[in-house]
Amino acid sequence: MLNSAFERRISEAGLGLTPGEARALLTVAVVDGSKQSDIAARLGIEPMTICAYLDKLQSLDLIERQQDPQDRRSKRIVLTKNSTEMLEAVRQEIDELVRHATQGLNEEEVALFRSFLQTLRNNLQPEQPGPSC
C-alpha cells in the first residue's frame, strides 16, 4: 500500500523522475559511492533496470559514474552538486506521504510503527554470505 502511494505521489509530483529513478537517487544518497550492482541488489531490481535509471539520473546531472580505484572494470555512483535540490523535493514528497499515512497517530504510535517497519525490513533482507573456508 505504501509502495503504491509512493509511486503515485512521485508520478504526480512533476519532478521529472519515475518512482524507480527516485528510489535509485535516494539509494545513492544513502550509500554514496556504491557500485551499480550494489544499488541494484539493495533495491531488489535487475542490473539492466538500474542501468536505465542511472542513465536517466546521469543525463539530468544528478549522479556521475566514477572509476573504482580498486576495480578498473567497475564504476562508483556518486551524487553531483545538482542532486541536492532534487533529493530535497523527493524527500518532501515522502514526508508528505508519511504525514498523510500517519494521521490520527500520536508520536509514540508513529515511533512504534517505524520500529516495526525497520524490524520487518531487517528480517526480509537477504542474508549476507559468511566467510568462505
TIMI-2910 file (N, C-alpha, C, CB; in pm, 1 decimal, decimal comma, always signed):
<rs>
+----------+----------+----------+----------+----------+----------+----------+----------+----------+----------+----------+----------+------+
!      n_x !      n_y !      n_z !     ca_x !     ca_y !     ca_z !      c_x !      c_y !      c_z !     cb_x !     cb_y !     cb_z ! resn !
+----------+----------+----------+----------+----------+----------+----------+----------+----------+----------+----------+----------+------+
!    +81,7 !   -118,4 !     +0,0 !     +0,0 !     +0,0 !     +0,0 !    +87,2 !   +126,4 !     +0,0 !    -93,5 !     -1,1 !   +120,3 !  Met !
!   +185,8 !   +130,0 !    +89,6 !   +275,4 !   +245,6 !    +93,8 !   +355,3 !   +257,6 !    -35,0 !   +370,2 !   +235,6 !   +213,4 !  Leu !
!   +394,2 !   +144,4 !    -90,2 !   +469,2 !   +145,0 !   -214,9 !   +386,2 !   +207,1 !   -327,7 !   +512,0 !     +2,1 !   -252,2 !  Asn !
!   +260,3 !   +166,7 !   -337,1 !   +171,6 !   +222,9 !   -439,9 !   +150,1 !   +371,4 !   -418,3 !    +36,8 !   +150,3 !   -440,3 !  Ser !
!   +133,5 !   +411,3 !   -292,6 !   +114,1 !   +553,4 !   -261,5 !   +239,0 !   +633,5 !   -297,5 !    +80,0 !   +572,2 !   -111,9 !  Ala !
!   +357,1 !   +577,5 !   -270,5 !   +482,3 !   +643,8 !   -306,8 !   +490,2 !   +660,8 !   -458,5 !   +604,2 !   +563,2 !   -254,9 !  Phe !
!   +462,6 !   +553,9 !   -530,9 !   +470,2 !   +560,1 !   -677,1 !   +373,8 !   +663,8 !   -733,1 !   +440,3 !   +423,1 !   -737,8 !  Glu !
!   +252,9 !   +665,3 !   -680,9 !   +152,9 !   +762,4 !   -726,1 !   +198,8 !   +904,5 !   -695,7 !    +16,6 !   +735,2 !   -659,5 !  Arg !
!   +246,6 !   +925,3 !   -574,6 !   +287,9 !  +1059,3 !   -531,5 !   +404,6 !  +1111,1 !   -616,2 !   +327,3 !  +1057,7 !   -382,7 !  Arg !
!   +506,1 !  +1028,7 !   -638,0 !   +621,6 !  +1071,0 !   -718,0 !   +579,5 !  +1095,3 !   -863,0 !   +734,6 !   +964,7 !   -711,8 !  Ile !
!   +495,0 !  +1008,1 !   -916,7 !   +449,0 !  +1024,5 !  -1054,7 !   +373,0 !  +1154,8 !  -1074,2 !   +360,9 !   +907,4 !  -1094,7 !  Ser !
!   +296,3 !  +1194,0 !   -973,2 !   +213,0 !  +1313,9 !   -983,6 !   +284,7 !  +1441,3 !   -940,0 !    +88,7 !  +1296,2 !   -901,1 !  Glu !
!   +404,7 !  +1429,7 !   -885,8 !   +474,6 !  +1545,7 !   -829,4 !   +535,9 !  +1636,8 !   -935,4 !   +582,6 !  +1499,0 !   -735,8 !  Ala !
!   +550,4 !  +1588,2 !  -1057,1 !   +609,2 !  +1670,0 !  -1162,3 !   +758,3 !  +1694,1 !  -1145,1 !   +539,0 !  +1800,7 !  -1168,6 !  Gly !
!   +827,4 !  +1597,2 !  -1086,9 !   +971,2 !  +1611,3 !  -1063,0 !  +1054,7 !  +1574,1 !  -1185,1 !  +1012,6 !  +1525,4 !   -945,4 !  Leu !
!   +993,1 !  +1506,8 !  -1280,1 !  +1069,0 !  +1461,0 !  -1396,2 !  +1139,0 !  +1329,2 !  -1372,3 !  +1170,0 !  +1564,3 !  -1435,4 !  Gly !
!  +1103,8 !  +1260,9 !  -1263,1 !  +1160,2 !  +1129,8 !  -1229,9 !  +1048,5 !  +1028,3 !  -1219,0 !  +1241,3 !  +1135,4 !  -1098,3 !  Leu !
!  +1077,8 !   +905,7 !  -1257,7 !   +985,3 !   +796,5 !  -1230,0 !  +1006,8 !   +754,4 !  -1084,2 !  +1007,1 !   +675,3 !  -1329,5 !  Thr !
!   +913,2 !   +679,5 !  -1027,0 !   +935,3 !   +630,1 !   -890,5 !  +1064,0 !   +547,6 !   -877,8 !   +816,3 !   +545,8 !   -846,4 !  Pro !
!  +1095,5 !   +466,4 !   -977,6 !  +1218,8 !   +386,8 !   -973,9 !  +1343,3 !   +473,6 !   -974,5 !  +1223,0 !   +291,7 !  -1091,6 !  Gly !
!  +1341,1 !   +578,5 !  -1055,1 !  +1454,5 !   +670,7 !  -1059,1 !  +1469,2 !   +744,2 !   -926,4 !  +1438,0 !   +771,4 !  -1173,7 !  Glu !
!  +1355,9 !   +780,8 !   -866,5 !  +1359,9 !   +847,7 !   -736,0 !  +1418,9 !   +755,0 !   -630,7 !  +1218,6 !   +893,5 !   -693,7 !  Ala !
!  +1378,4 !   +627,7 !   -631,7 !  +1434,3 !   +530,2 !   -536,9 !  +1584,6 !   +513,5 !   -557,9 !  +1363,5 !   +393,8 !   -551,6 !  Arg !
!  +1625,2 !   +506,9 !   -683,0 !  +1768,3 !   +492,1 !   -712,6 !  +1846,3 !   +612,4 !   -660,9 !  +1791,1 !   +475,2 !   -864,4 !  Ala !
!  +1793,2 !   +732,0 !   -682,6 !  +1860,2 !   +853,2 !   -634,8 !  +1870,9 !   +852,5 !   -482,6 !  +1784,9 !   +978,8 !   -682,1 !  Leu !
!  +1763,2 !   +815,6 !   -414,9 !  +1765,9 !   +808,2 !   -268,5 !  +1867,4 !   +704,8 !   -220,3 !  +1626,5 !   +774,0 !   -214,1 !  Leu !
!  +1877,4 !   +593,8 !   -290,2 !  +1972,1 !   +489,0 !   -251,9 !  +2115,3 !   +537,0 !   -268,2 !  +1949,1 !   +362,6 !   -335,1 !  Thr !
!  +2143,3 !   +607,8 !   -376,9 !  +2277,4 !   +663,7 !   -395,3 !  +2306,8 !   +762,5 !   -283,1 !  +2290,6 !   +733,0 !   -534,1 !  Val !
!  +2206,6 !   +840,4 !   -243,1 !  +2226,5 !   +938,4 !   -135,6 !  +2260,3 !   +870,2 !     -3,4 !  +2101,2 !  +1025,1 !   -118,9 !  Ala !
!  +2201,5 !   +754,4 !    +20,6 !  +2226,6 !   +681,8 !   +145,2 !  +2365,4 !   +618,8 !   +143,4 !  +2119,4 !   +573,7 !   +167,5 !  Val !
!  +2404,1 !   +563,2 !    +29,8 !  +2532,0 !   +494,0 !    +18,5 !  +2607,8 !   +553,0 !   -100,8 !  +2511,6 !   +338,9 !     +2,0 !  Val !
!  +2646,9 !   +679,1 !    -89,0 !  +2717,5 !   +748,5 !   -196,8 !  +2848,1 !   +675,6 !   -227,0 !  +2745,0 !   +896,9 !   -158,9 !  Asp !
!  +2873,7 !   +652,1 !   -353,8 !  +2995,2 !   +581,8 !   -393,4 !  +2976,7 !   +432,4 !   -408,7 !  +3102,4 !   +607,6 !   -294,4 !  Gly !
!  +2851,4 !   +386,5 !   -408,7 !  +2824,3 !   +243,4 !   -426,2 !  +2847,5 !   +200,5 !   -569,7 !  +2681,0 !   +210,5 !   -384,7 !  Ser !
!  +2869,8 !    +72,2 !   -586,0 !  +2875,4 !    +14,3 !   -719,8 !  +2732,3 !     +0,7 !   -771,6 !  +2949,0 !   -124,5 !   -719,1 !  Lys !
!  +2719,7 !     +5,0 !   -902,7 !  +2589,7 !     -9,2 !   -966,5 !  +2521,9 !   -139,8 !   -924,4 !  +2604,4 !     -3,8 !  -1118,8 !  Gln !
!  +2597,0 !   -248,5 !   -919,5 !  +2540,9 !   -378,6 !   -882,2 !  +2491,4 !   -378,6 !   -737,7 !  +2645,3 !   -488,9 !   -901,6 !  Ser !
!  +2559,8 !   -306,2 !   -649,3 !  +2516,5 !   -297,7 !   -509,4 !  +2385,7 !   -220,2 !   -496,9 !  +2625,3 !   -231,4 !   -423,7 !  Asp !
!  +2371,6 !   -115,8 !   -577,4 !  +2247,6 !    -37,4 !   -575,9 !  +2132,2 !   -124,3 !   -625,4 !  +2261,5 !    +90,8 !   -663,8 !  Ile !
!  +2155,0 !   -199,1 !   -733,1 !  +2051,4 !   -288,7 !   -785,8 !  +2010,7 !   -391,5 !   -680,9 !  +2100,9 !   -359,8 !   -913,2 !  Ala !
!  +2108,7 !   -450,8 !   -614,0 !  +2079,2 !   -550,7 !   -510,9 !  +2001,7 !   -488,9 !   -395,3 !  +2208,9 !   -614,2 !   -459,2 !  Ala !
!  +2041,4 !   -370,5 !   -354,8 !  +1973,9 !   -303,0 !   -243,5 !  +1827,7 !   -273,4 !   -276,4 !  +2046,9 !   -172,8 !   -208,3 !  Arg !
!  +1801,2 !   -239,8 !   -402,8 !  +1664,6 !   -210,6 !   -446,2 !  +1588,6 !   -335,9 !   -488,8 !  +1667,0 !   -111,4 !   -560,4 !  Leu !
!  +1659,2 !   -447,2 !   -503,0 !  +1594,0 !   -571,2 !   -544,6 !  +1550,2 !   -568,4 !   -690,1 !  +1475,0 !   -598,5 !   -456,9 !  Gly !
!  +1631,4 !   -505,5 !   -775,6 !  +1597,4 !   -496,7 !   -917,3 !  +1712,1 !   -550,3 !  -1002,3 !  +1564,7 !   -351,0 !   -956,5 !  Ile !
!  +1683,1 !   -574,5 !  -1127,2 !  +1781,5 !   -628,5 !  -1220,8 !  +1886,9 !   -523,9 !  -1257,2 !  +1711,8 !   -679,2 !  -1347,4 !  Glu !
!  +2009,5 !   -568,1 !  -1285,0 !  +2115,3 !   -474,5 !  -1325,0 !  +2078,7 !   -388,5 !  -1446,5 !  +2241,4 !   -551,3 !  -1355,1 !  Pro !
!  +2007,9 !   -444,6 !  -1543,9 !  +1968,6 !   -366,2 !  -1662,0 !  +1871,0 !   -254,9 !  -1623,8 !  +1905,2 !   -457,6 !  -1768,8 !  Met !
!  +1784,9 !   -281,3 !  -1526,7 !  +1688,4 !   -180,3 !  -1482,6 !  +1760,3 !    -66,0 !  -1413,9 !  +1583,7 !   -241,8 !  -1388,1 !  Thr !
!  +1853,0 !    -98,3 !  -1323,6 !  +1925,5 !     +8,8 !  -1254,1 !  +2010,5 !    +87,3 !  -1352,6 !  +2013,9 !    -48,9 !  -1141,6 !  Ile !
!  +2060,6 !    +20,9 !  -1453,8 !  +2140,3 !    +89,5 !  -1555,7 !  +2056,3 !   +198,1 !  -1623,8 !  +2193,7 !    -11,8 !  -1660,9 !  Cys !
!  +1933,0 !   +165,8 !  -1658,3 !  +1844,4 !   +264,1 !  -1722,0 !  +1813,8 !   +379,6 !  -1626,8 !  +1713,3 !   +197,0 !  -1767,6 !  Ala !
!  +1786,9 !   +347,9 !  -1499,1 !  +1760,0 !   +453,7 !  -1400,4 !  +1880,9 !   +546,1 !  -1387,2 !  +1724,5 !   +392,3 !  -1262,4 !  Tyr !
!  +1999,1 !   +486,0 !  -1376,0 !  +2120,3 !   +566,2 !  -1357,7 !  +2153,7 !   +647,6 !  -1482,3 !  +2238,0 !   +476,1 !  -1321,7 !  Leu !
!  +2125,9 !   +592,0 !  -1600,0 !  +2145,4 !   +668,8 !  -1723,5 !  +2061,8 !   +796,5 !  -1720,2 !  +2108,3 !   +583,6 !  -1847,4 !  Asp !
!  +1936,6 !   +783,0 !  -1677,6 !  +1847,7 !   +900,0 !  -1670,7 !  +1897,9 !   +999,4 !  -1566,0 !  +1702,6 !   +856,4 !  -1637,7 !  Lys !
!  +1936,0 !   +950,1 !  -1448,4 !  +1986,2 !  +1038,9 !  -1343,2 !  +2113,7 !  +1109,2 !  -1388,2 !  +2012,1 !   +959,9 !  -1213,7 !  Leu !
!  +2197,3 !  +1038,6 !  -1462,7 !  +2320,1 !  +1100,0 !  -1513,3 !  +2287,3 !  +1205,1 !  -1619,6 !  +2414,6 !   +992,3 !  -1571,5 !  Gln !
!  +2188,7 !  +1178,2 !  -1704,4 !  +2151,8 !  +1275,7 !  -1807,6 !  +2095,2 !  +1403,7 !  -1745,9 !  +2049,4 !  +1214,6 !  -1904,1 !  Ser !
!  +2038,6 !  +1391,9 !  -1624,9 !  +1987,7 !  +1508,8 !  -1552,1 !  +2095,9 !  +1572,7 !  -1465,2 !  +1868,3 !  +1468,9 !  -1465,2 !  Leu !
!  +2217,6 !  +1520,1 !  -1472,0 !  +2332,0 !  +1567,9 !  -1394,0 !  +2306,7 !  +1559,4 !  -1243,1 !  +2364,6 !  +1711,7 !  -1432,5 !  Asp !
!  +2241,0 !  +1449,7 !  -1201,6 !  +2215,5 !  +1426,0 !  -1059,5 !  +2317,5 !  +1328,9 !  -1000,0 !  +2073,7 !  +1371,7 !  -1039,5 !  Leu !
!  +2372,7 !  +1243,5 !  -1085,1 !  +2476,5 !  +1148,4 !  -1042,0 !  +2586,1 !  +1145,7 !  -1147,4 !  +2417,1 !  +1004,6 !  -1019,6 !  Ile !
!  +2699,0 !  +1089,8 !  -1109,1 !  +2802,1 !  +1060,6 !  -1208,6 !  +2863,5 !   +925,8 !  -1175,7 !  +2911,1 !  +1172,2 !  -1212,4 !  Glu !
!  +2915,0 !   +863,8 !  -1279,0 !  +2983,1 !   +735,3 !  -1264,0 !  +3132,7 !   +763,8 !  -1262,0 !  +2944,9 !   +634,7 !  -1379,9 !  Arg !
!  +3197,5 !   +716,7 !  -1155,9 !  +3341,9 !   +737,2 !  -1142,6 !  +3411,9 !   +602,3 !  -1140,2 !  +3375,3 !   +818,4 !  -1014,5 !  Gln !
!  +3531,5 !   +600,7 !  -1195,5 !  +3611,2 !   +478,1 !  -1197,8 !  +3639,0 !   +432,1 !  -1055,0 !  +3743,9 !   +500,0 !  -1274,7 !  Gln !
!  +3621,8 !   +303,5 !  -1029,7 !  +3653,5 !   +244,6 !   -899,6 !  +3804,8 !   +223,4 !   -893,2 !  +3575,7 !   +109,0 !   -877,2 !  Asp !
!  +3873,3 !   +285,6 !   -796,5 !  +4019,0 !   +270,8 !   -789,9 !  +4064,2 !   +127,0 !   -762,2 !  +4074,1 !   +362,0 !   -682,9 !  Pro !
!  +3978,5 !    +44,6 !   -700,4 !  +4015,5 !    -94,0 !   -670,2 !  +3982,7 !   -191,0 !   -784,1 !  +3945,1 !   -139,1 !   -544,0 !  Gln !
!  +3893,8 !   -149,0 !   -875,3 !  +3849,2 !   -239,5 !   -981,4 !  +3822,0 !   -157,8 !  -1107,0 !  +3721,8 !   -319,2 !   -938,1 !  Asp !
!  +3912,9 !   -163,9 !  -1202,3 !  +3900,6 !    -81,1 !  -1322,4 !  +3776,7 !   -113,9 !  -1405,2 !  +4023,5 !    -97,0 !  -1408,0 !  Arg !
!  +3720,1 !   -232,5 !  -1387,1 !  +3600,4 !   -270,6 !  -1462,4 !  +3474,3 !   -211,5 !  -1401,8 !  +3588,2 !   -422,0 !  -1468,7 !  Arg !
!  +3483,9 !   -161,7 !  -1281,4 !  +3367,2 !   -118,3 !  -1205,5 !  +3360,3 !    +33,5 !  -1194,1 !  +3368,8 !   -180,3 !  -1066,9 !  Ser !
!  +3238,4 !    +82,8 !  -1180,7 !  +3215,6 !   +226,4 !  -1161,7 !  +3148,0 !   +248,0 !  -1026,4 !  +3128,4 !   +285,8 !  -1277,7 !  Lys !
!  +3182,9 !   +356,9 !   -963,3 !  +3118,1 !   +401,1 !   -840,0 !  +3018,6 !   +510,5 !   -877,3 !  +3223,2 !   +452,6 !   -734,1 !  Arg !
!  +2902,6 !   +507,2 !   -815,6 !  +2797,9 !   +604,8 !   -844,4 !  +2798,5 !   +708,3 !   -732,5 !  +2657,1 !   +536,1 !   -857,6 !  Ile !
!  +2816,7 !   +833,9 !   -769,9 !  +2821,7 !   +942,1 !   -671,3 !  +2725,0 !  +1053,1 !   -711,3 !  +2965,8 !   +998,0 !   -657,8 !  Val !
!  +2678,7 !  +1124,4 !   -610,2 !  +2589,5 !  +1237,9 !   -633,1 !  +2668,2 !  +1356,4 !   -687,2 !  +2516,2 !  +1276,8 !   -503,2 !  Leu !
!  +2601,6 !  +1438,4 !   -765,4 !  +2660,0 !  +1565,3 !   -808,4 !  +2603,4 !  +1675,5 !   -719,2 !  +2630,3 !  +1594,0 !   -960,4 !  Thr !
!  +2662,3 !  +1793,0 !   -728,6 !  +2610,3 !  +1907,7 !   -652,5 !  +2466,5 !  +1938,3 !   -692,0 !  +2698,4 !  +2032,2 !   -674,8 !  Lys !
!  +2433,0 !  +1910,8 !   -816,4 !  +2298,3 !  +1940,7 !   -866,2 !  +2190,5 !  +1850,2 !   -807,4 !  +2296,1 !  +1929,1 !  -1016,0 !  Asn !
!  +2229,0 !  +1743,6 !   -740,1 !  +2130,5 !  +1649,3 !   -685,8 !  +2061,1 !  +1700,6 !   -560,3 !  +2197,3 !  +1517,8 !   -655,2 !  Ser !
!  +2119,6 !  +1798,3 !   -493,4 !  +2067,7 !  +1844,6 !   -364,5 !  +1921,9 !  +1887,6 !   -373,2 !  +2151,7 !  +1959,9 !   -312,9 !  Thr !
!  +1891,0 !  +1969,1 !   -471,8 !  +1754,4 !  +2020,8 !   -486,0 !  +1654,5 !  +1908,8 !   -517,0 !  +1749,3 !  +2127,1 !   -596,5 !  Glu !
!  +1691,9 !  +1818,0 !   -605,3 !  +1602,2 !  +1707,5 !   -640,2 !  +1582,0 !  +1614,5 !   -521,6 !  +1657,5 !  +1628,9 !   -759,7 !  Met !
!  +1688,8 !  +1584,5 !   -448,8 !  +1675,3 !  +1499,9 !   -330,0 !  +1581,4 !  +1563,5 !   -228,9 !  +1812,3 !  +1474,7 !   -266,0 !  Leu !
!  +1593,7 !  +1693,1 !   -209,7 !  +1505,6 !  +1763,9 !   -116,7 !  +1360,5 !  +1753,2 !   -162,5 !  +1547,1 !  +1912,0 !   -104,4 !  Glu !
!  +1336,3 !  +1768,1 !   -291,8 !  +1199,9 !  +1758,8 !   -344,8 !  +1142,5 !  +1618,3 !   -325,3 !  +1197,9 !  +1796,3 !   -493,9 !  Ala !
!  +1223,2 !  +1515,6 !   -351,0 !  +1177,2 !  +1377,7 !   -332,0 !  +1149,8 !  +1351,8 !   -184,1 !  +1282,0 !  +1276,8 !   -386,0 !  Val !
!  +1239,4 !  +1397,8 !    -98,1 !  +1219,7 !  +1377,8 !    +46,7 !  +1096,8 !  +1451,7 !    +97,2 !  +1343,2 !  +1424,3 !   +124,3 !  Arg !
!  +1067,9 !  +1567,9 !    +41,1 !   +946,0 !  +1641,0 !    +78,6 !   +822,6 !  +1559,4 !    +43,1 !   +940,8 !  +1778,7 !     +8,6 !  Gln !
!   +823,3 !  +1498,5 !    -73,7 !   +710,0 !  +1414,6 !   -114,3 !   +693,8 !  +1297,3 !    -18,0 !   +729,4 !  +1362,9 !   -258,9 !  Glu !
!   +804,4 !  +1237,4 !    +22,2 !   +798,7 !  +1126,0 !   +117,3 !   +746,5 !  +1174,3 !   +252,1 !   +938,0 !  +1061,2 !   +133,8 !  Ile !
!   +794,9 !  +1289,2 !   +298,9 !   +748,0 !  +1344,1 !   +426,4 !   +597,7 !  +1368,1 !   +423,8 !   +821,3 !  +1474,7 !   +458,7 !  Asp !
!   +548,2 !  +1423,1 !   +313,0 !   +403,9 !  +1447,1 !   +299,6 !   +326,8 !  +1315,6 !   +299,8 !   +373,9 !  +1525,8 !   +170,6 !  Glu !
!   +380,0 !  +1216,5 !   +232,0 !   +316,4 !  +1085,2 !   +229,1 !   +309,8 !  +1025,7 !   +369,4 !   +392,3 !   +990,6 !   +134,7 !  Leu !
!   +419,2 !  +1035,7 !   +443,2 !   +422,9 !   +982,4 !   +580,2 !   +325,1 !  +1058,3 !   +669,3 !   +566,2 !   +991,2 !   +638,5 !  Val !
!   +321,5 !  +1190,7 !   +656,8 !   +225,6 !  +1269,7 !   +735,8 !    +82,6 !  +1225,9 !   +707,8 !   +241,3 !  +1419,9 !   +705,5 !  Arg !
!    +52,9 !  +1207,2 !   +581,3 !    -81,9 !  +1164,4 !   +543,4 !   -111,5 !  +1023,9 !   +597,0 !    -97,9 !  +1167,4 !   +389,7 !  His !
!    -15,0 !   +933,8 !   +582,6 !    -34,4 !   +794,7 !   +624,1 !    -46,6 !   +779,2 !   +775,0 !    +79,6 !   +710,0 !   +574,1 !  Ala !
!    +13,3 !   +870,9 !   +850,7 !    +13,5 !   +857,2 !   +997,1 !    -84,7 !   +952,2 !  +1066,0 !   +153,2 !   +881,8 !  +1050,8 !  Thr !
!   -175,1 !  +1010,8 !   +988,8 !   -277,0 !  +1096,3 !  +1050,2 !   -351,7 !  +1016,6 !  +1157,0 !   -376,3 !  +1151,3 !   +942,8 !  Gln !
!   -378,0 !  +1079,6 !  +1269,2 !   -452,2 !  +1014,7 !  +1376,0 !   -365,8 !   +932,7 !  +1470,6 !   -556,4 !   +927,5 !  +1317,4 !  Gly !
!   -237,5 !   +921,7 !  +1442,1 !   -146,2 !   +850,7 !  +1531,5 !    -65,2 !   +953,0 !  +1610,3 !    -52,2 !   +754,7 !  +1451,9 !  Leu !
!    -42,6 !   +924,1 !  +1738,3 !    +41,9 !  +1014,7 !  +1816,0 !   +189,2 !   +980,8 !  +1790,8 !     +8,2 !  +1005,4 !  +1968,4 !  Asn !
!   +278,4 !  +1061,7 !  +1846,3 !   +422,1 !  +1043,9 !  +1821,1 !   +472,1 !   +906,4 !  +1863,9 !   +501,4 !  +1151,3 !  +1893,6 !  Glu !
!   +422,5 !   +858,8 !  +1976,8 !   +464,7 !   +727,2 !  +2025,7 !   +420,9 !   +616,5 !  +1929,8 !   +407,2 !   +701,2 !  +2166,3 !  Glu !
!   +298,9 !   +626,3 !  +1879,2 !   +249,0 !   +526,2 !  +1785,1 !   +327,5 !   +530,1 !  +1653,1 !    +98,9 !   +548,7 !  +1758,4 !  Glu !
!   +361,3 !   +650,1 !  +1607,7 !   +440,9 !   +663,6 !  +1485,3 !   +579,0 !   +601,5 !  +1505,9 !   +454,0 !   +812,9 !  +1444,2 !  Val !
!   +640,7 !   +627,4 !  +1620,8 !   +772,8 !   +570,4 !  +1650,2 !   +765,8 !   +417,7 !  +1655,6 !   +827,3 !   +626,0 !  +1783,8 !  Ala !
!   +661,0 !   +365,1 !  +1716,9 !   +643,0 !   +220,5 !  +1725,0 !   +622,7 !   +161,1 !  +1585,3 !   +523,1 !   +186,0 !  +1816,1 !  Leu !
!   +542,6 !   +228,2 !  +1503,9 !   +518,4 !   +184,3 !  +1366,4 !   +649,4 !   +180,0 !  +1287,3 !   +417,0 !   +277,8 !  +1296,9 !  Phe !
!   +729,6 !   +285,5 !  +1299,3 !   +858,6 !   +289,1 !  +1228,7 !   +950,6 !   +177,4 !  +1276,9 !   +927,1 !   +425,7 !  +1248,5 !  Arg !
!   +946,8 !   +150,5 !  +1406,2 !  +1028,3 !    +42,7 !  +1462,1 !   +985,2 !    -92,6 !  +1404,8 !  +1017,8 !    +41,5 !  +1616,2 !  Ser !
!   +853,9 !   -114,1 !  +1395,7 !   +802,6 !   -237,9 !  +1336,0 !   +847,1 !   -250,7 !  +1190,7 !   +649,1 !   -242,5 !  +1344,8 !  Phe !
!   +835,2 !   -141,6 !  +1115,6 !   +875,8 !   -144,6 !   +975,1 !  +1024,2 !   -176,0 !   +960,7 !   +844,1 !    -11,3 !   +908,0 !  Leu !
!  +1106,3 !   -117,4 !  +1046,9 !  +1250,4 !   -143,9 !  +1040,5 !  +1279,3 !   -290,1 !  +1071,8 !  +1326,7 !    -52,6 !  +1138,2 !  Gln !
!  +1208,6 !   -345,3 !  +1169,3 !  +1226,4 !   -486,7 !  +1202,8 !  +1187,4 !   -574,6 !  +1084,9 !  +1143,3 !   -524,2 !  +1326,7 !  Thr !
!  +1074,3 !   -543,6 !  +1021,2 !  +1032,1 !   -619,6 !   +903,6 !  +1135,5 !   -609,3 !   +792,2 !   +895,7 !   -570,1 !   +853,7 !  Leu !
!  +1184,5 !   -488,9 !   +768,0 !  +1285,2 !   -467,4 !   +663,7 !  +1410,2 !   -550,3 !   +694,2 !  +1321,3 !   -316,5 !   +652,3 !  Arg !
!  +1455,1 !   -546,2 !   +818,5 !  +1574,0 !   -623,3 !   +857,9 !  +1551,3 !   -773,2 !   +841,0 !  +1611,9 !   -592,5 !  +1003,5 !  Asn !
!  +1431,7 !   -819,0 !   +878,6 !  +1400,3 !   -961,3 !   +867,5 !  +1395,7 !  -1008,2 !   +722,7 !  +1268,1 !   -990,5 !   +934,8 !  Asn !
!  +1359,9 !   -919,0 !   +632,5 !  +1343,8 !   -956,4 !   +492,3 !  +1468,2 !   -933,0 !   +408,0 !  +1229,8 !   -880,8 !   +433,3 !  Leu !
!  +1572,1 !   -875,3 !   +466,4 !  +1697,5 !   -854,3 !   +393,5 !  +1760,3 !   -989,3 !   +363,7 !  +1795,6 !   -764,6 !   +474,5 !  Gln !
!  +1815,5 !  -1003,9 !   +244,1 !  +1885,2 !  -1130,0 !   +214,7 !  +2002,7 !  -1147,7 !   +309,7 !  +1934,2 !  -1133,3 !    +67,4 !  Pro !
!  +2023,5 !  -1271,2 !   +348,7 !  +2136,3 !  -1298,7 !   +438,4 !  +2266,5 !  -1278,7 !   +363,8 !  +2128,5 !  -1442,3 !   +495,5 !  Glu !
!  +2361,3 !  -1218,0 !   +431,4 !  +2494,1 !  -1198,1 !   +373,8 !  +2571,9 !  -1327,7 !   +387,4 !  +2569,4 !  -1080,0 !   +443,1 !  Gln !
!  +2639,3 !  -1368,9 !   +281,8 !  +2718,3 !  -1492,7 !   +292,7 !  +2830,4 !  -1475,2 !   +393,9 !  +2776,6 !  -1533,0 !   +155,4 !  Pro !
!  +2852,7 !  -1578,0 !   +470,1 !  +2960,8 !  -1576,2 !   +567,9 !  +3094,5 !  -1597,6 !   +500,4 !  +2938,4 !  -1682,4 !   +675,0 !  Gly !
!  +3201,4 !  -1584,6 !   +576,2 !  +3333,8 !  -1605,9 !   +517,1 !  +3347,5 !  -1749,5 !   +467,2 !  +3444,8 !  -1574,2 !   +619,7 !  Pro !
!  +3410,7 !  -1764,1 !   +352,9 !  +3429,6 !  -1899,0 !   +298,7 !  +3555,9 !  -1961,0 !   +358,0 !  +3438,1 !  -1895,7 !   +143,5 !  Ser !
!  +3557,4 !  -2091,7 !   +361,3 !  +3672,4 !  -2164,2 !   +417,7 !  +3783,8 !  -2176,5 !   +319,1 !  +3631,9 !  -2301,3 !   +464,3 !  Cys !
+----------+----------+----------+----------+----------+----------+----------+----------+----------+----------+----------+----------+------+
</rs>
